[in-house]
Amino acid sequence: MAEIKVKLVRSRIGTTPAQRKLLDSLGLRRREMVKMFKDTPSIRGIIAKVPHMVAIIE
């Protein structure tokens, strides 16, 4: 299965509690932090809820 890199490009300051929980579930705590995930529909769904805060690095 393919893997994707997800990078937090904006700060968590000023986000809603729901958005913070989504970022916590991805393990993204600090700005510019990068994590690798398997490319699954559940991960894509989380990314789709906070597209203004994260970037997918190909």
Protein Blocks (a to p, Z undefined) as FASTA:
>chain_A
ZZdddddfbdfehpafklmmmmmmnopabghiacdddddfklmmmmmmmmmlpccdZZ
